């Protein structure tokens, strides 16, 4: 039975500066490198056959660092912008506190947390899901159906789109979902790719 591991990239430099990042290709912060290394230690006992990442360096570096730390060397990898973070449009690069001052806290909250209201020039979570899911169904699912274990290293919102599908979350439920940086989320699947179990890998190795 296949295993699917979802890994949100470690803390980026703009996460640290509280900026909207989106598709801007920002690198990992020192803490993000440490989170990727820790993820690798947690993944040592998890078999992985194939890797998918976005094209953004904070995700690709997280995957590379984690796999090296896990002692898994070089694995077949596919990178695609379909797994990129949600595009924040005109908000990209802006400090979140300054953006609230400029547009109002309520409006910024709507842009960040509504399901289908995009920021100016950007994507909503619904838009993000509509580009992530066709890629998942056409590229990632076939690997899982072959019985191969897959790691997906991506971003908070692109992974939320996948979790919404896997956990069958409603539009309201997915808005409450926060995926931590650098903590592998493991899905154990049956042959029909129905979820048997899912949990975060923790240092204590407790399945939660």
N, C-alpha and C positions, 0 to 999 in steps of 0.2 A: 504494500500500500504506500502510495507516494506521500512525501512531506513537502509542504510549501512553507518557506520562511520569508517573512516580510521584515525588512530592516530599514528604518528611517535613518538617514544620514546623521552623523554626529553634529554637534553644535557648530554652526558656521560663524564666520566673522560678523555677518550682518545679524544673525540671531543674537550675538553678543551685544551688538549696537542697537538692538530693538528696531531694526529696519524691515520694511516689506521687501522681500528678496525676489520671489517669483522666478522668472527665467534668467535673471542676472547671474552670471557664472562666478559666484563667490566661493572662495576656498574655505576649508575647515579652520576653525579656531583651535588653539592648543588643546582646549578641553574636548573639542570634537575628535581630535586625533586619539586622545585617551579613551573616549567613548567607543571609537571604532576598534581599538585594541582590546578593550574589555569585551566587546561583542564577539571578537574572534576567539577569545578564551572560552566564552560561553558556547560557541559553535563547534568546539573541538570534537565533541561526541556526536554531532549531528551530520549524517552523510549528505553531501551535496554533489550533484552531478552537473548542474547547469546554472548559469547566473544571468539575470537580466538586470540592467540598470537604466536610469535616465542618461542623458548625454551631459549632465551638469557635473562638474568636478567634485562637488561636495558629496554626491552619491557615488561616483565612480571611485573616488579615493577611499571612501568608507568601505566599499566592497573590497578593494584591493588590500587595504590595511587589515581588515577583519580576516580575510582568507589567508593572508600571510601569517597572522598571529595564530590562526587555527591550525597551521601546518598543512594546508590544503593546496598550496602551490598555485599553479595556473590552471584555471578551469575554463571550459568553453563559455564565452560571454557574448551577449548581444546587448547593445546600447541603442536606445531609441527615445526620441523626444516625446513619444506618446506617454512615457512615464515621468516626464518633467513635472515639477511643481506647478500648482495653479498659477496662471499668469495674472499678476496683480495690476497690469496696465499702468495707468498714470500714477499709481501709488508706489510703484517699484522704486526703491532707493530712499523713500521717505521714512523718517523716524515716526514710529507709531504714535507716540505722545504728541508730537508736533502735528500729525495728521488729524488727531482728535481735536486739537485746538483750532485747526483751520476749518474742518468740515463739521465738527460736532461729534461728541462721543456716540450718540445714538446712530447717526448715519454710518460712522465707521464700523460700529458693531453690526449693523445690517450687512454691510459689504463683507465683513469677515465671517459672519456666522449664519447668514441666510443660506438656503440651499440653492436658490435660483436667481438671486439678485447680484449681478457682477459689479465690480468697481468700474469707474470710467476707463474704457479701453481694455478691460481685462476679462477674466473668466469667473464665472460662478463655480461652486462645487459641482453643480449639475453639468456645466460645460466640461469640467475636468473629467467627470465620470464618463461623459459621452465620447471622449477620446481615449481614455484608459481601457474601458471595457472591450471595445473591438480588438484592441491589441492583445489584451489578456486572452480573449476567446480564440484568436487566430494564431498566437505565437506561444503563449505560456501554457494554456490548457493542453495542447497536444503533447508537450513534454511530460506533463503530469500523467496523461492517459497512457503514455508509454511506460509508466512506472518509475520515471526519473524524479529525483528530488531536486527542487528548484529553490534558489535564493533570489529574491527581488529586493534590490537596494534602491530606494527611491525617496519620496518626500512625504511630508505630513498629509497633504491633500490628495495626492495621487494614490497613496496607500489607504487613506480613508475611503476612497472610491472602491478599492478592491475589498476592503473589510465590509463595506456596505453590502456588496454582492455575496461575499462568503458567509457573513453572519445574518444575512437577510434583514438588515436594519431598515427601518422606515426613514423617511426624510427628516423627521424630528429626532429620531434616535441617533442618526449619524452626526448631527450637529453637536451632540454631547460627547462625541468620541474624540479623545486626545491621545495621540500615539507618541510615546516618549522617544527622544533621540537616542540612538545607539543601543536599543534594547530589542533583541530578536523576538518576533512574535511567530510562533510555530503553529502550523495547521497540520494535523494528521487527517488524511483523507482516505475514503474507501475507493474502490475501483471506479465508481461512478462519480468520483470527486465530491461526494457529500462529506461535510465536515463531521469527523468522529470526535475530535477534541481540539482545543486550541488554548494556548497559554503563552505567557512571556517567559523567556529564560532569565532567571535571576541568579545572582551569585550564590544564593542559598540553595539553588536548584529546586526550589519549590515550584510546582506547577500551579499557576493561578489563572 
